[in-house]
Each structure stands twice: as C-alpha cells, then as structure tokens.
Amino acid sequence: MSTRLCFAMGLAVASHLLSAMFPFVAAAGMKALGIFPACFVFYAVSTCLVMFVGIASRRCRNESRSSLKQLGGENVWPKFFWAIYFFACAGGCYYLGLAIASNKLEFMFLTRLDWIIQMPVVVLFLREVMTRRNLLGAVIAALGGIVIGWTGALGLSGVLYAVGYVGASVCAYTLVRSLFNVKPASSGFMLMAIRNVAMMLVFAILMAIDVATLKNMAATNSSFMLVLVAGTFLFFLFWARFEALRAIPLWLFAALAPLQTVGGVIIAFAVGELLSSLALTGVCLVSVGELIIAYDMRRQLLQAGQA
C-alpha cells in the first residue's frame, strides 16, 4: 500500500479507538456539569483547537479557502448545508441518549450500527462496491443491534435516540463522502470547524431554554477537566475521521468499526460496567458481522494490490 493510504488507515484506526473512549469520558462530564453545558464546552474546546490549528497550518488555510470558493457551486452548497444539519441532529440524539442511558456500553454498541447501515447506502447512492460477504456481515450486525435494543436496558427513549442518531449520521456521512468526491475535494478541516460552530449554537440555544440546568450546575475543577479532555478527544476524533475519509472509501472506514467494539468492551470492563447475557449476545453478533465485513475488505484490498 502507498504511504498516503497507510497514513489514512492509521487515522481511521485512531478515530475508531477515540470513538470507543469518548462516550465514557463524555458521560462523566455530562453527569458533572449537566447535558447541555457539558456538550457546549465539548464543542467550544474543539472549536478553539480547530482555530489554533487553522491559523498555524498553511495547508489547512489553503484548503479552507479553496472549499469556500466551492460552496458557490450549484451542487456543493446544498450538500454542505444538509450535511451540517444532519450532523446537528445526530449530535443532539447522541448526547441526549448517552445522558439517559443506564448502560453506556449498550448505547454505544447500538449507535455503532451507523457504520453497518452505511454499507448499503453507499452502494445505492455513491455506487461503491459491496460483496455478498459485506451483505452477510451487515445483516448479522443489524440483528445484534436489535438484540441489544430488545434487552430493554436502554429504555424506549434510549433506543429512539440511538435510532435517530444512526439515521442522521448515515445521511451526514453519505453527504460528506460525496463532497470529498468533488475535485478538488472539500476541506475536512473547514467542515469540522463549521460543524463545531453549529453544534455550539444548538447547545447554547438548549441551555438558554433550560435555564434550570445552569442554576443547578455544580462545577468543580475535576468536572471542568473532564469536559476539557472530552473536547480534546472530540477534536482529534473528527480531525482523524475527516482526513481519513478524504483518502479512503467510506466502506473501508466502516469496515474498521470492530475496533470500537473491542475498545468499548475493554474500557467498560475496566470501569466495572458489565453487560447482561442477552446484551452480550447482541454485542457478539455485532462483532461477528463487523469482522466478516473487515475480512472481506482486507481480501479485496489484497486482490487489488496483486492486480
């Protein structure tokens, strides 16, 4: 594989590992500060890091200028707008669901189905190739998600938030991938910056509506440290994700999703959060489905390298 592809794969792996760690750090921060204030600070920290890197990096500045010129295009602006809109919807569903979920690990596994569902979507709308093994893995993983939801540990509202997140996330990343297919590709850095600002506005509005949350907020040095760490995670997570998606197909990024499953289980056991036997069965089905997909993607890459 080329150096650029190897670097993109490394960023994809890093993004998935950070995704496995983020829910546990974010949930602790939200418990300490409240849902809306904590989420606002997450994105404020991430936005500050985006601004710092954007000012310091000439490449980011040049790519962002090029992307701003592209926004005037007839087919680019609507995709960009709807991508940000769906990201905002997905973010709202994700953090609200994470806050109310009694078992953070089960909620994380259920939301990770977005990468599995992403497979048939990119085949239908972006004409990316999906084999029979890909389809088999997607079906098995989807069954695992149903089993996790069937346990009832998340509650109906938790499942609904997870479903809302998955649907909005699939729409957002499909649009993002189509933007990256444009020549020259849209700047992932600029997309992340605008996404962060949009999420800050969403949570600022929610804080203004729910004033009681601010009055009851008991901020401490440790709670602020948690949200600062979570915000830093958020920056590196999406920077690595968007940079990887500029270089590799969306299906290949999705095929690496088992890393989130493995990482989530390790972290959950480390913090003492256990799964019920039925939920563990669902997790196993998700893991098997994702591993089938990952194996088939690896085989396709090897065949492509020998051609």
N, C-alpha and C positions, 0 to 999 in steps of 0.2 A: 504494500500500500504506500501511497505517496505520503510525504511528511505532512502536508496540509490535511489529508484525510485522517492520519493518525492523531494530529492535534485536535481536530474536530471531534473524533471519537473520545479522546481524553476529556474534552469539555463536556460532552454528552454524559459520560460516566460521572464526572464531578457534579453535574446538575442533578442527576438522579440521586446521588448519595446525599446531597444537600436537601433534596426534597424529602428524603426519609427522615432526616434530623429535624427539619424545620417545624413540623406540627407540634412536636413535644416542647420545643423552646417557645413557640408562639402561644401555645395553650397556657403555659406557665405565666407568660407576660400578660395575657388577657385576663387570667384569674386575678392577677395582682392589681392591674390598672382599670379593668373593665374592657369590654369588647371594643367599643368604638375608639376610646382614647388610645388603647394599645395599638390597634390597627393603623390609626392615623400616624402614630410615632414610627411604626414599622416603615411606612412608605416615606415619611419625612426623612428618616435616616438614609434610606435607599436613594432618595432623590438628591440628597446632599452629596452622596458618594458619586452619583451619576454626574452631577455638575462639576465636581472636582476632577474626575477623570476626563470629562468632556473638555474642560479648559486645558488640562495638562497634555492631552493626546492630540497631536496634529491629525492622525488618521481618523479619529472619531469626529473631529471638527469637519474635515473634508467630506466624509461620508454623510454626515448630517446635512451639510449644505446641498449636496447632490440629491438627497432624499427630499428636502424641502422643495427643490425645483420639480421633482417628480410629482409632488402632490397636486400640481396644477393639471396633471393629466386626467383625461375623462374617466379612465378605468381604474386609476390608482386611488384617488381621494375617497370614493365610496367604500372601497375595501378597507382602507386605513381607518375610516370612521367607524365602520361596523366591527372591525377587529377590536378597537378600543372599547366600544360599547359592550361587546361580549366578554371581554376581559373584566370589565367592571362588574357585570352580572355574575361571572364566575367567582370573582373575588368576594363579593358580598355573600354568596351562597356558601363558599368555603369557610370563611371566618365565622359566620353565624352558626353553621353546622358544627364546626370544630369546638365552638364555645359551649354548645348544649350537649354534645356527645358525651355519654358517660364513659365510653371506651374509645380513646383517641386512636388506638391502633386499628380497630374495626372501621372507624370512619375513614382513616387514611387509605385502607385497602379498597373500600368501596369507591372512593374518589379516583383511585388509580386506574379504574376501568376506562377512564377517558382515552388512555393510550391504546387500549384494545379496540374500542369502538372507532378510534381514529383510522384504523386499518381499512375497513370497507369504505369509509368516507373518502379517503384519499384516492382509492381505486375508482370510485364513481365520479368524483368531481375534479381530481387532479391527474387522473389517468396513470397513477403509479401502479406497479405490478403487485398482485397478491396471489400467492400459490394456494393449492389445496391445504397444505400443511398450515399456512398462515390462517386460513379459514377455520380449520380444526382447532387450533390454539385459541383463536378468538372466541369460539363457541364455548370451549371448556372454561376459559377465564370468565366469560359472562355468566355461566352457571355458578361459578364460585361467588361472584358478586351477589347473585340472587340468594344464595345460601346465607351469606353474611347478613344481608338485609332481613332474611327470614327469621334470624335468631331473635329479632326484636330488641336487641341490646341498645341499638341506637335510638329507638323510638321512631314513630312515624315522621315527626318533623325532621329528625336527623337524616332519615332516608330520603325525604323530599329535598332537603338541602343538597345532599350528595348527588341526587339525580339532576337537580338544577345546575350544579357545578359541572357535572360531566357534559351535559348538553351544551352549555355556554362555552366550556373550554374547547370542545371539539370544533365548534363553529369558529372560535377565535384563532386556533392554530391552523385550521384549514385556510383561513384568510391570510394569516401571516405567511404561510408557506407559499401561497400564490403571489404575495408581494415580493418574497425573496426570489421567485422565479423570473421577475422582471429584470431586464438588462438595462443599466446596471442594477444590481439588487438593492432593495431598500435597506437603509441602515437599521440594524437591530438595536443599536445603541440609542438612536433617536426614538424608535418605537418604545423602548423600555422607559425612556425619560417621559414621554407623553403618557404612557400607561401609568407610571408612578404618580404624576400630577393628577390624572383623572381619578385614581383611587384615593388620593389625599382629599380631593374635593368631595367625593362620595362620603367618606367617613367624617369630614368636617361638617357636612350637612346633617348627617345622622347624629353627631354629637350635639349640634345646635337644637335638633328636635328633642333628643333625650337628655335634657339638662340635668335630670336627677342622677344620671351616671357620673357626671362631673362632680356633683356635690358629694357623692358617696365615695369618690375615688380616694384611696389611701396609698399615696405614692411613697415609696421608700427608695433608698439607694440601690438595694438589691433588685427591686422591681424595674427601675429605670435601666439597670444593667442588663436585665433580661430582654427588654424591648430593644435596646441598642444592639445586642447580639443578634436578635431575630431580624432586625432591619438590615444588618450587615450580611446575614445569611441570604436574605431576600435579594440584595443587590447581586451577590456573586452567583446565586442560583439562576436568575434570569439573564444575567450577562452571559454566563456559560451556555445557557439554553439557546438564546437567540444567535449567538456566534456559531454554535454547532449546527443549527438549522439552516444557516446560510451556506454551509458546506456539504451537508449530507441530506439524503432524502428523509422525509418525515417518518416513513415506515421504519427506517433504520434506527432513528432516535427512539421511536416507540418500542422497538424490539429490545432495547436495553432496559426497559422498565422493570424487569425482575430484580434489578439492583435495589429498587425502592422497597420491594417486598422483603428481601433479605435484610437490608439495613433497618427497616422498621421493626422486624421481629427481634433483632439483636438489641436495639435500643429499648424496646418495650420490656424485654426480659430484664435488662439492666436496671430499669427504673421500677420493676416489680409489677408491671401491668400485664396480666395474663389473659388469654383468650379462652372462651368456652370450647368444648369439644366440637360442637357444630360449627362455630365460627372458625375454629382451626381447620376443619374440613374445607370450608369455603376458601380460606387462605391457601390451602394446599392446591385446590383446583385452580385458583388464580395463578399460583406459581407455576404449576404444570403447563397451563395454557401459555403463559408468557415464555417459558423455557422452550416449548415447541416452536414458537414463533422465532425466538432468538437463534435456535439451532438452524432453522431453515434459512434465516437471513445470513448466517455465517456460511452455510453451504453455497448460497447464491453468490456471495462475495468471492469465495474461493474459486468458483467456476468462472466468474467474470475476470478474475486475475489470471487464470490459465488461458483464457481466450486470446 
